[in-house]
Amino acid sequence: MDPTLAARALSAATEITSTALSGDDPETVLDTVVVRAAELADADLGLAMVSSDDGHVVVEAAVDTSGEGRALQGLTLPADSAAGRVARGGEPVVSDNFVVDPRTAPFVPDELRAFGPFAAAPFGSGGRVLGALTVYRLQGREPFSAGTVEMLVAFAAQAGVVLALAEGANARHRVTLYQERERIARELHDVIVQRLYGAGMQLDRVRRNMRKRFAQADGARLSDAIDQLDQTIEEIRGTVRALRSPEPRHDTGTPTDLAESARGEVRIAGELLGYPPTLELSGEFADIPAERADHIRAALREALSNVVRHSGASETRVTLTRDRDGVKLRVRDNGSGVPQGVATRGLRHLAERADTAGGKFFINSSPSLGTLVAFDLPLD
């Protein structure tokens, strides 16, 4: 191989390796590989083709310097094409004019008939061929020299290793990103939502206790502020769910200690009620999947919110039970029930949440017996 060409190939490989290790998307790295391969081979077209399960090869990256602006990404070639054979067998293929060469002519697509000289080299890593790196020159140009083909084969081998590095770096980046998203979600849920919830309850308590002192317009504005806080809490919960989406992990979420969450919710409600609700826990709650725990936590918060806002209760009992069927939540109070005509948007949301999660929700409320809110959720 020409020493100058070898030095250029080494420089290109170093550049691509640095790009891969910086955490760039593997597709971006593959684009750079094709651009550099075409430059090194003095080619008019460069393609990176990746093998599919049925042996076909698909163009994943392309650079066309011939000036025609061909759209070749996504082009599929059969398994018996030269690129398909290279991707399958791992041996390079070279042709002075692949349009008339009997080894390649039957498989030349219309999009590539303007080209003649052709070379294809396998790329992959760890003994596994991922596809073919191919270069082309326009009809009438001189064929690729043996030194250029040797360079292409070596460069393609290096590119395969680099792409494996890019996949690994990208995976590490995604894990780091997920961990950061989980941290933000936890702070939003455990800190911000708690504070907003407490502020909303305090405002509502002020509104109810001082209703006679407020002008009607002021009371309406305070009610609007409370509604906006409720809406903000719902929006933050939606953001938390989005941050905790299963990508890139495909499980049901990091387990969370639901018992500790329940204690926090009951403590806040107690501060607003002026007395501590009773909390009874039965079963193990430290390993409840985050998604399931969020449903239970939302149900508990909404039930306690209704006690604070509407019941006038002097006693509230919360029971949380885990058994082989799932988790069961009960919130009972001895108040006057949910008043007629009071908006029950939160309760409707809980019914929808239970339905979506495969659980059960019901409420029993009367002026004489108080209110019972029940929320059952399977864990399977």
C-alpha positions as CSV (number, residue, x, y, z in Angstrom):
1,M,0.0,0.0,0.0
2,D,1.2,3.5,-0.8
3,P,2.6,5.0,2.4
4,T,0.8,8.3,1.8
5,L,-2.5,6.5,1.3
6,A,-1.8,4.4,4.4
7,A,-1.1,7.5,6.5
8,R,-4.4,9.1,5.2
9,A,-6.3,6.0,6.0
10,L,-4.8,5.9,9.6
11,S,-5.7,9.6,10.0
12,A,-9.3,8.9,8.9
13,A,-9.6,5.9,11.2
14,T,-8.4,8.0,14.1
15,E,-10.9,10.7,13.4
16,I,-13.7,8.2,13.2
17,T,-12.7,6.5,16.4
18,S,-12.6,9.9,18.3
19,T,-16.1,10.6,16.9
20,A,-17.4,7.2,18.0
21,L,-15.9,7.6,21.6
22,S,-17.5,11.0,21.9
23,G,-20.9,9.4,22.1
24,D,-22.2,10.3,18.7
25,D,-25.0,8.3,17.2
26,P,-23.7,5.2,15.4
27,E,-25.6,6.3,12.2
28,T,-23.6,9.5,12.3
29,V,-20.4,7.6,12.6
30,L,-21.4,5.4,9.7
31,D,-22.0,8.4,7.5
32,T,-18.4,9.6,8.4
33,V,-17.0,6.2,7.5
34,V,-18.6,6.3,4.0
35,V,-17.4,9.9,3.4
36,R,-13.8,9.0,4.3
37,A,-13.8,5.8,2.4
38,A,-14.9,7.6,-0.8
39,E,-12.3,10.2,-0.3
40,L,-9.5,7.7,0.3
41,A,-10.5,5.6,-2.7
42,D,-11.0,8.7,-5.0
43,A,-14.4,7.3,-5.7
44,D,-17.5,9.1,-7.1
45,L,-19.8,7.1,-4.8
46,G,-19.5,5.3,-1.5
47,L,-22.1,3.1,0.2
48,A,-22.3,1.3,3.5
49,M,-24.7,-1.7,3.3
50,V,-25.9,-3.6,6.3
51,S,-27.1,-7.2,6.2
52,S,-30.7,-8.1,6.9
53,D,-31.9,-11.4,8.4
54,D,-32.8,-12.8,4.9
55,G,-29.3,-12.1,3.4
56,H,-30.3,-8.9,1.6
57,V,-28.2,-5.8,2.1
58,V,-29.7,-2.4,2.7
59,V,-27.9,0.9,2.1
60,E,-27.7,2.7,5.5
61,A,-25.3,5.5,4.5
62,A,-24.3,7.0,1.1
63,V,-22.1,9.8,-0.3
64,D,-22.4,10.7,-3.9
65,T,-19.8,13.1,-5.2
66,S,-20.6,12.7,-8.9
67,G,-22.9,15.7,-8.9
68,E,-26.1,13.7,-9.6
69,G,-27.5,13.9,-6.1
70,R,-28.8,10.3,-6.1
71,A,-31.1,9.3,-3.2
72,L,-29.7,5.8,-2.4
73,Q,-30.3,5.4,1.3
74,G,-32.7,2.5,1.9
75,L,-31.8,0.9,-1.5
76,T,-32.0,-2.9,-1.1
77,L,-29.8,-5.4,-3.0
78,P,-30.3,-9.2,-3.1
79,A,-28.3,-11.7,-1.2
80,D,-26.6,-12.8,-4.5
81,S,-25.4,-9.4,-5.4
82,A,-21.7,-8.6,-4.9
83,A,-22.4,-6.6,-1.8
84,G,-24.6,-9.4,-0.5
85,R,-21.9,-12.0,-1.1
86,V,-19.2,-9.8,0.6
87,A,-21.5,-9.2,3.6
88,R,-22.2,-13.0,3.8
89,G,-18.8,-14.4,3.0
90,G,-16.4,-11.8,4.2
91,E,-14.2,-11.8,1.1
92,P,-13.7,-8.5,-0.9
93,V,-15.0,-8.2,-4.5
94,V,-13.4,-6.0,-7.2
95,S,-14.5,-5.3,-10.7
96,D,-13.2,-3.1,-13.5
97,N,-16.8,-2.6,-14.7
98,F,-19.5,-4.2,-12.6
99,V,-22.2,-3.3,-15.1
100,V,-20.8,-5.9,-17.6
101,D,-18.9,-8.2,-15.3
102,P,-20.8,-11.5,-15.3
103,R,-20.3,-11.9,-11.5
104,T,-22.1,-8.6,-10.8
105,A,-24.1,-7.5,-13.9
106,P,-27.3,-9.5,-13.1
107,F,-27.7,-7.6,-9.8
108,V,-26.9,-4.0,-10.8
109,P,-29.9,-1.7,-10.0
110,D,-30.8,1.1,-12.3
111,E,-29.7,3.6,-9.8
112,L,-26.0,2.4,-10.1
113,R,-25.7,1.9,-13.9
114,A,-23.8,5.1,-14.4
115,F,-20.9,3.6,-12.5
116,G,-18.2,1.1,-13.7
117,P,-15.2,0.4,-11.5
118,F,-16.3,-1.2,-8.3
119,A,-14.8,-2.5,-5.0
120,A,-16.5,-4.0,-2.0
121,A,-15.0,-4.9,1.4
122,P,-16.6,-6.5,4.5
123,F,-16.9,-4.6,7.7
124,G,-17.7,-6.0,11.2
125,S,-16.1,-6.8,14.5
126,G,-15.3,-9.8,16.6
127,G,-15.4,-12.1,13.6
128,R,-18.9,-11.1,12.7
129,V,-19.5,-9.4,9.4
130,L,-22.1,-6.6,9.6
131,G,-22.2,-5.6,6.0
132,A,-20.2,-4.3,3.0
133,L,-18.4,-1.0,2.4
134,T,-18.5,-0.3,-1.4
135,V,-17.0,2.4,-3.6
136,Y,-17.7,3.2,-7.2
137,R,-16.3,5.3,-10.0
138,L,-18.2,6.6,-13.0
139,Q,-18.1,4.8,-16.3
140,G,-14.9,5.5,-18.2
141,R,-12.7,6.1,-15.2
142,E,-9.7,3.9,-14.4
143,P,-10.3,0.8,-12.2
144,F,-9.4,0.7,-8.5
145,S,-5.7,-0.3,-8.0
146,A,-4.7,-3.2,-5.9
147,G,-3.2,-0.8,-3.3
148,T,-6.5,1.1,-3.1
149,V,-8.5,-2.1,-2.6
150,E,-6.0,-3.2,0.1
151,M,-6.5,0.2,1.8
152,L,-10.3,-0.2,1.5
153,V,-10.2,-3.7,3.1
154,A,-8.1,-2.5,6.0
155,F,-10.2,0.7,6.5
156,A,-13.4,-1.3,6.4
157,A,-12.1,-3.7,9.1
158,Q,-11.2,-0.7,11.3
159,A,-14.5,0.9,10.7
160,G,-16.3,-2.2,11.9
161,V,-14.4,-2.0,15.3
162,V,-15.2,1.7,15.4
163,L,-18.9,1.1,14.9
164,A,-18.9,-1.4,17.7
165,L,-17.3,1.3,19.9
166,A,-19.9,3.7,18.8
167,E,-22.7,1.3,19.8
168,G,-21.1,0.8,23.2
169,A,-20.6,4.5,23.8
170,N,-24.1,5.3,22.7
171,A,-25.5,2.6,25.0
172,R,-23.5,4.1,28.0
173,H,-24.7,7.5,27.1
174,R,-28.3,6.4,27.1
175,V,-27.9,4.7,30.4
176,T,-26.4,7.9,31.9
177,L,-29.2,9.9,30.4
178,Y,-31.8,7.5,31.8
179,Q,-30.3,7.8,35.3
180,E,-30.4,11.6,35.1
181,R,-34.0,11.5,33.9
182,E,-34.8,9.2,36.8
183,R,-33.2,11.6,39.3
184,I,-35.1,14.6,37.9
185,A,-38.3,12.5,38.0
186,R,-37.7,11.6,41.6
187,E,-37.1,15.2,42.6
188,L,-40.1,16.4,40.7
189,H,-42.3,13.7,42.3
190,D,-41.0,13.6,45.8
191,V,-40.2,17.3,46.3
192,I,-42.0,19.6,43.9
193,V,-45.3,17.8,43.7
194,Q,-45.4,17.4,47.5
195,R,-44.9,21.2,48.0
196,L,-47.5,22.1,45.4
197,Y,-49.9,19.7,46.9
198,G,-49.4,21.1,50.4
199,A,-49.7,24.7,49.1
200,G,-53.0,23.8,47.4
201,M,-54.4,22.2,50.5
202,Q,-53.4,25.2,52.6
203,L,-55.0,27.6,50.1
204,D,-58.2,25.6,50.1
205,R,-58.3,25.5,53.8
206,V,-57.9,29.3,54.0
207,R,-60.6,29.7,51.4
208,R,-63.1,27.5,53.4
209,N,-62.2,29.0,56.8
210,M,-62.4,32.6,55.6
211,R,-65.2,32.4,53.0
212,K,-67.3,35.0,54.7
213,R,-64.5,37.5,54.7
214,F,-63.8,37.2,51.0
215,A,-65.6,39.1,48.4
216,Q,-67.1,36.9,45.8
217,A,-64.5,37.8,43.1
218,D,-61.7,37.2,45.5
219,G,-63.1,33.8,46.5
220,A,-63.4,32.9,42.8
221,R,-59.8,34.0,42.1
222,L,-58.6,31.8,45.0
223,S,-60.6,28.9,43.7
224,D,-59.0,29.4,40.3
225,A,-55.5,29.4,41.9
226,I,-56.3,26.1,43.6
227,D,-57.5,24.6,40.3
228,Q,-54.3,25.8,38.6
229,L,-52.2,24.2,41.2
230,D,-54.1,20.9,40.7
231,Q,-53.6,21.2,37.0
232,T,-49.9,21.9,37.5
233,I,-49.6,18.8,39.7
234,E,-51.2,16.7,37.0
235,E,-48.9,18.1,34.4
236,I,-45.8,17.4,36.5
237,R,-47.1,13.8,37.1
238,G,-47.3,13.5,33.3
239,T,-43.8,14.7,33.0
240,V,-42.6,12.3,35.6
241,R,-44.3,9.4,33.7
242,A,-42.6,10.5,30.5
243,L,-39.2,10.8,32.2
244,R,-39.6,7.3,33.6
245,S,-40.7,5.8,30.3
246,P,-39.2,2.4,29.7
247,E,-36.8,3.5,27.0
248,P,-34.0,2.4,27.1
249,R,-34.8,-0.2,29.7
250,H,-37.7,-2.5,29.1
251,D,-38.9,-3.3,32.6
252,T,-41.7,-1.9,34.7
253,G,-39.6,0.7,36.5
254,T,-37.2,0.8,39.4
255,P,-38.9,-0.6,42.6
256,T,-39.9,2.0,45.1
257,D,-40.7,1.9,48.8
258,L,-44.4,2.5,48.7
259,A,-44.7,2.4,52.5
260,E,-42.4,5.4,52.9
261,S,-44.4,7.3,50.3
262,A,-47.6,6.5,52.1
263,R,-46.2,7.8,55.4
264,G,-45.3,11.1,53.6
265,E,-48.7,11.6,52.1
266,V,-50.4,10.9,55.5
267,R,-48.1,13.2,57.3
268,I,-48.9,16.1,54.9
269,A,-52.6,15.4,55.2
270,G,-52.3,15.4,59.0
271,E,-50.8,18.9,59.0
272,L,-53.7,20.2,57.0
273,L,-56.4,18.3,58.9
274,G,-55.1,19.2,62.4
275,Y,-55.0,15.6,63.5
276,P,-52.9,12.6,62.3
277,P,-54.8,10.0,60.2
278,T,-54.3,6.4,61.2
279,L,-52.0,4.5,58.8
280,E,-52.1,0.7,58.8
281,L,-49.6,-1.2,56.6
282,S,-49.7,-5.0,55.9
283,G,-47.3,-6.7,53.6
284,E,-44.0,-5.9,51.9
285,F,-43.9,-2.6,49.9
286,A,-40.2,-2.0,49.3
287,D,-40.2,-3.7,45.9
288,I,-43.3,-2.3,44.2
289,P,-42.5,-1.4,40.6
290,A,-42.5,2.4,40.2
291,E,-45.3,2.5,37.7
292,R,-47.6,0.6,40.0
293,A,-46.5,2.6,43.1
294,D,-47.3,5.8,41.2
295,H,-50.9,4.7,40.7
296,I,-51.3,3.8,44.4
297,R,-49.7,7.0,45.5
298,A,-52.0,9.1,43.3
299,A,-55.0,7.3,44.6
300,L,-54.0,7.9,48.2
301,R,-53.2,11.6,47.6
302,E,-56.6,12.2,45.9
303,A,-58.5,10.4,48.6
304,L,-56.8,12.4,51.4
305,S,-57.3,15.6,49.4
306,N,-61.0,15.0,49.4
307,V,-61.0,14.4,53.1
308,V,-59.2,17.7,53.7
309,R,-61.4,19.7,51.3
310,H,-64.8,18.3,51.8
311,S,-65.4,16.0,54.7
312,G,-65.0,17.9,57.9
313,A,-64.0,14.6,59.4
314,S,-62.5,14.1,62.8
315,E,-61.1,10.6,62.1
316,T,-59.4,9.3,59.0
317,R,-58.0,5.8,58.6
318,V,-55.7,4.7,55.8
319,T,-55.0,0.9,55.2
320,L,-52.6,-0.3,52.7
321,T,-52.4,-4.1,52.1
322,R,-50.2,-6.2,49.8
323,D,-51.1,-9.8,49.3
324,R,-50.8,-12.3,46.5
325,D,-53.5,-10.6,44.5
326,G,-51.8,-7.2,44.5
327,V,-52.1,-3.9,46.5
328,K,-55.3,-2.7,48.2
329,L,-55.8,0.8,49.4
330,R,-58.7,2.0,51.6
331,V,-59.2,5.5,52.9
332,R,-62.1,5.9,55.3
333,D,-63.3,9.0,57.1
334,N,-66.2,9.9,59.4
335,G,-67.1,13.2,57.8
336,S,-70.1,14.4,55.9
337,G,-69.3,12.9,52.6
338,V,-68.5,14.5,49.3
339,P,-71.0,17.4,48.9
340,Q,-73.5,17.4,46.0
341,G,-72.3,19.4,43.0
342,V,-68.6,19.4,44.0
343,A,-66.3,18.7,41.1
344,T,-64.9,15.2,41.2
345,R,-62.3,15.5,38.4
346,G,-59.6,13.9,40.5
347,L,-61.9,11.0,41.4
348,R,-62.7,10.5,37.7
349,H,-59.0,10.4,37.0
350,L,-58.5,7.7,39.6
351,A,-61.3,5.6,38.0
352,E,-59.6,6.0,34.6
353,R,-56.2,5.2,36.1
354,A,-57.5,2.0,37.7
355,D,-59.2,1.0,34.4
356,T,-56.0,1.6,32.4
357,A,-53.9,-0.3,34.9
358,G,-56.2,-3.3,35.2
359,G,-57.3,-2.4,38.7
360,K,-60.6,-1.5,40.5
361,F,-61.8,1.8,42.0
362,F,-64.9,2.6,43.9
363,I,-66.2,5.3,46.3
364,N,-69.0,5.1,48.8
365,S,-70.0,8.5,50.3
366,S,-72.9,9.7,52.4
367,P,-73.6,12.5,54.9
368,S,-74.2,10.0,57.8
369,L,-71.5,7.4,57.2
370,G,-68.7,9.4,55.8
371,T,-66.6,8.3,52.8
372,L,-64.8,5.2,51.7
373,V,-62.4,5.3,48.8
374,A,-61.0,2.0,47.6
375,F,-58.3,1.4,45.0
376,D,-57.1,-2.1,44.1
377,L,-54.2,-2.8,41.8
378,P,-52.7,-6.1,40.6
379,L,-49.0,-6.4,40.4
380,D,-48.8,-9.0,37.6
